[in-house]
Amino acid sequence: MPGDNPSNPVSPPGPTATNSYTTPKSRYYALGLLTVVYSFNFIDRQLLAILQESIKLDLQLSDGQLGLLTGFAFAVFYVTAGIPIARWADKSNRRNIVAGAVFIWSFMTALSGLAQNYVQLLLARIGVGIGEAGGSPPSHSIISDIFPAERRASALGFYSIGVNFGILFGFLFGGWLNEYFGWRVAFMVVGVPGIILAILVRATLAEPIRGMSEQRQVSNQAVPFGDVLRLLWSRRSFRHMALGAALNAFSGYSISSWTASFMIRSHGMTTGELGTWLALIIGLCGAIGVFGGAILADKLAARDKRWYVWLSALVGFICVPFMVAVYLVGNPYMALSLSVVPGLLHNVYLGITIATTHGLVGVRMRAVSSAIFFFILNIIGLGMGPWAVGMLSDYLAPTLGNDSLRYAMLYLIPVVMFWSSCHFYMAGKTLREELEAAPD
């Protein structure tokens, strides 16, 4: 590989470049700002879930069309754009890429409020997906360069709470804005602040030196995409980790996309009240679980690195019986209360798995390794999860009526979550040896 050849030019992390991250304050500012960016990523993405019943009524859509809108169509463009953008990030200024990405997805979110039909809304959401593809891989790479390996899972775990804070504010703002002003205003109000955030990122975030956290000498040449892909695919632990994460995301995206519709149809709740409940359960509890799980994983991994995947397996198995119960109880508040445990534990895997993936590859492979990981996660999770639930709901509707969505979620989500946890457990069998064999 290019980084292994001593004849290749290198950029040592020493006096040849200016280190803008010499103080904890500078590192935590960067982490905090990137976490806010990730939160906006998921606010703009999650907003559609709380608005979709109003959109369905206004534009006369089926559950299958909604599932395509929130899942497969978005995911295909998100992951397709993600890999070339990540290749660009591994050899260019990552800060500028993140700033440009925030601007694009925020503008397209605001534009969604102007859609007059399904095709226009679909095109706007595709634009959101293309913009969001430039957010996470460069951000992951920046964070891995400014935090050492033994704190990387915690740092990426903190970054990953952006998912849950995004869901929190997406449900909270979207629910109440929709109730009082309608779904079109909700898209516009949420999209505009992201444009301001893009300017802040460009003006205040510094590009870190590659390899800074490990004090490695790093080749100036980008590693070919095929080399990164072959390295990851040769690691059995990565294959199981990626499948475990993708199946977990299948259930997670299905829950976040369809829970509001399920509670409205089967329990008659309003979007304002429901948005507040879901903001607390999926948003706040989820953020606590992701960050707390990452800190716990770093502590446990100091004894045995297999805990990076064992913990994800354990919390997944715990979630399964609660997921089953949510769709069987008749009281809406009991269903929401039972959702707290999966809400707390469901995304524990996220920051841990990204950090472990970065531990398996070289320094100039990190953004691409994140993009490959996200490609697998989002094609299966985001692409298939909401769409499969919507299609099964349409299939069951003639016999089950409004409860078709309840049973579509019951039949799919707990089973896939159990399957996910099995893959995380199997990843532990080779993880230690493959982390030790990681290239520079």
N, C-alpha and C positions, 0 to 999 in steps of 0.2 A: 504494500500500500504506500501511497505517497509519503505519509508521515513516518514510515519506517525506514526510508532511504536516506542515509546521512548526506547524500549529495544534493538533496533538495534544499532550497533556501528555507530558513526558519526564522520565526519571530520570537526571540526569547522574552519571557516575561520579566525583563529587567529594565535597565536605564534607557533602552532604545524607544520606549513608549511611555506615555504619561499614564500613571495609574490614578484614576479618579475615585477609587474605592478603598482608600487607605484607612478610613474611619468607619466604625459601626453605623454612625448616622447616615453616611452616604450609601452604605449597603442597604440599610433598612428603608431609606427613602425610595431607592430603586425598586425594592421588593414591594413596598406599599403602593407605589404608583402603578406598577405592572399588575398588581392584584386588583386595583380599581379598574384598569383596562379590561381585565378578564371578567370583572363583574358586569361592565357595560356590554361585553360580548354576550353574556347570558341574559341580561335584561332584555336586550333586543331579540334574542332567540326565544326566550321563554314567554315573552309578551303575548305571542300568538296563542299559547295554550289557554290562557284565561279569557281571551277574546273570541276563541273559535266558535262558541255557541252563537254569539251575536253575528259573527261573519257568516256562519252556516245559514242562519235565518235570512240575512240580508241578501246574500249571493246565491241562495238555494243550492247548497252543496251537500254531497253525501259524506259519510264517515270515511269512505275510501279516498275521496278527494282531499279531505282534511288530513288524513294520514300521509298522503303523498306530499302535501304542502308542508307539513311539519317535519316529515321524515325523509323519504327517499330522494325527492327532487332537491331538497336543500343539501342533503348529505353528499350526493354525487358531485355537485359542483364544489362543495366545501373540501372534500378530500382530493379531488382532481387538481384543484388549484394549490392545495397545501404542499404537495411534494416539490413542484418547481419553485415555489416561494421559499421553501426550506432550503433547497439547494442554493438559492440566491443568498439566504441568510448565513449559510456556512462560509461564504466568501465575501460578504459585503457588510455594510453598516446595518446592524439589526435594529437599532433605535429608529432609524428612518423608515424601515419596513413596518414596524409596529405602528408608528404615527400615521402612515399612509393607510394602513389597514383599518384603523379606528375611524378615520374620516370616511372611508368608502362604506363600511357597514352601517355607520350612523346615518349617513345621507340616504342610503337605500331603505333604512327603517322608516325614516320620516316620509319617504316617497311611498311606502306601503299604504299610508293613510289616504292617498289619492286614488288608489285602485278602484276601478268601476266594475270589474268582472274578475272571474277566476284566473284567466290567463295573465292579466296585468298584475294581480297579486302574486301569482307564481313567479313571474319574472322579477318582481321586486325582491321576493324572498331568495331567489337564486343570487341576486346581487348582494344581499346580506351574507349569504354563504361564501361567496368568493372573497368578500372583504374579510370575514372572520377567519378565513384560511391563513391569513398573514399575521394573526395575533399570537397564538400559543407557541409554535415551534421556535421563532426568534426569542420570545420571552423565556422559554425553558432554557435555551442556550445561554442567555445573559445571566440568569440566576445561577446556573451551574458554574459559570466562570467567576462569580463573586462570592460564592459560599463553598467551603471545603466539603469533601465527600461525606464526612461524618455528621454534617449538619444539613446535607442537601435534601434529604427526605423531608425534614422539618420545614425548610425554606420552600420547597415545592408544594408541601402540604399547605402551608400558609397561602401561597399563590392560588392553590386549587380551591380555597374557600371562596374565591371569586365566583365559582359555579353557584354556590349556595346563596351568596349575597345577591347575585344576579337574579336567581330564582325568587328570592325573598322580595326584592324591589319590583321585579317583573310582575309577580302575583299581586303585591300590595298596590302599586300604582296602577297597574293595568285593571285590576278589579274595580277600584273606585272610580278611575277615570272613565271606564266603560259605563259604569252605572249612571254617572251624572252627565257625561259629555258624548259618549259613543265611542266605538272602536277606532274610528278614523282619527279623532283627536288624540287618543291614547298613543297611537303610533307616532304622531308628529311631536307630541310633548316629550316622549322618551328619546326620540332620535336626535334632536337638536343639541342637547348637552354633550353628546359624544363628539361632536365636531369641535367643541371648545377643548375637550380632553385631548384630542389629537394634537392641537397646537401646544398644549402644556407638555406633552411627551416630547415633541420635537425640540422645545425650547429648554427643557430642564433635565432631561435624562442623558447621561453620558454613555458612550459605547465602551464597554470594558475590554481589557486585554484578554485575548483568548488564552486559555490555559493558566490564568492567573491564580486560581484557587489551588492548583496542584503544583505550581511553580515549574510547569513543563515548558520545554521548547516545542513550538508548534510550527508545522510546515505552513508556508504561505500558500500552498496549493490545496485546493479543495479536493476531498476524497471523492472518487467517482461514485455515483449513486449505486451502481451495481455492486461495488465493493461493500458498501454499507448494508445493502440488502442481503448479500450472501453471508456476511458476518452474523447479522441478526438471525437469519434463518438457520444458520448452523448451530445456534444456541437453543437447545431443547427448552431451557428455562424460559427464554423469550417467547417461544411458540406457545407454550402453555399460559404464560402471563398475558400475552396479547389476546388469546382466545377467552381467557377468564375475564379480562377487562371488557372485551367486546360483548360478551354475554351479560355481564353485569350492566353494561350500558344499555343493552337491549331492554332489560327490565326497568332500568332507571329512566330512560327516555320515554318508555311507555307510560310509566307512572306520572312523570312530570307533564307529558302531553295530554293524558286522558283523565287524570284524577278529577280535574275541575268539571269536565263533561259528565263523568260518572256521578259525582255528587249532585250536580244540577238535575240530571235525569232521574236518578234512582232515589234521591233524598230531597229534591226540591229546594236546594239552597240557592241564595242569590250570589252574584259575583263579588259584591263588596265584602260580605261576611266570609265567604269562602276564600277569597283572596287573602284575607288576614290570617285565617287558619293555616293555609298552605304556605304563606310566607314564613310563619313561625315553625311549622313542621319540617318542610323540605328546605327552607332557607336557613333559619337560625340553627335548628338542631343539626342539619346537615353540615353547616360550617363548623360547629363544635366537633362533630365526628371526624371530619376530614383532617382538621388541624391536630386535634387530640390524638387521632390514630397515627398520624405521621410522627409526632413526638414520641409516642409509645413505641412505634416501630424502630426509630433510631436507637432508643434505649435498649430494647430487646435484641436488636441486631448487633449490638456491641458484644453480646455473648454468642450469638449464632445468627449469621446473615440470612438464614432461611426464614427467620421471622418476618422478613420483608414480604414474603408471600403467604406464610402460614397465618399471619394476622388477618389478611384479606380473606382467606378461606374461612377462618373461624367466624368472623362477623357475618359473612354471607350465609353460612349455615344457620346462625341465630335468627336472621331476618325471615327465613322461609315460613315458619308457622304463623308469624304475625301477618305476613302478606296474605296467606290463605284466609285468616280470620277477618281481615279488613273487608273482603268482598262477600262474606257470609252473614255478617251481623245486620240487623234491621234498623238500628238507631244511628243517625248520621254522626252524632258526637262520639259514640262508641267507636265507630269506624275511624274517625279522625284521631281519637286517642290511641287506638291500636297502631295507627300509622307513625306514631312518634318513634318507635324502636327502629323500623326500617329507615325512617327519615334521618335518624342519628347515625346509623351504621352503614347505610347503603354505599356511600361514596368514599369510605375509608381507604379503599384501594388506590385512589387516583394519584395523589402526590407520591405515594410510596412506589407505585409501578413506574411512573415517569423517571424518578430518581434512580431506580434499579436499572431501567433501560439505559440511562446515561452511564451507569457504572459498567455496562457490558461493552461499550464502544469507546473509540478514541475521541479526543477533544473536538476535532473538526468534523465529527460525525453527529454531533448532538442534535442540531436542528433537524437534520434529515432523519435521524432515528426517532425523534418525536413525531415527525410527519408520517413516517411509516407506521408507527404505533397508532397514531390518530386515524390513519387511513383504515386500518383493520377495525379499530374501535368504532368508528363512525359509520362505515359501510354496513357492518352487522348491527351495531347498536342503534344509531340514529336513523340509518337508512331502512332497516328492516323492522325495528321495534314498533314505532307508532303506526307504520303502514300495516303491519301484520295484525295488530289489534283492531285497527279500523276495518280491515277487510273481513276479519272474523266476526266483528260486530255486525257488519252488513249482512253476512251469511246467516247469523243467528236471529236477526231482527224479525223475520216473518213469524217465528214461533215464540220469541221471548219479548218482543216489543222494546220498551224502554230499558229493560234489564239485559238486553243483548250485550251492551258494553260491559256491564258488571261481570258476566260470565266469560266474555272474551278475555278480560284481564285476569280472571281467576284461572282459566285454563292455561294461559301462557306464562304469566309473570313469575309465579313461585317456582315452576318447573325449570325455567331458564336460569333463575337465580341459583338453584341447587346445582345445576350443571356448571355454572360459572365457578362456584366454590370448589368443585372437584378439580378443575384445571389449575386454580391457584395452589391447591395442595400438591398436585403433581409437579408444578414448577420447582418446588423445593428440593426435588431429588437431585438436580444437577446444578443448582444456583451457585453454591459456594465455589465449586471448581471453575465455573464459567466466569464468575466475577474476577477470580485470580488470573484468568487467562486474557483479560481485556487488553487491547493494544493501547499504545500511547496516542 
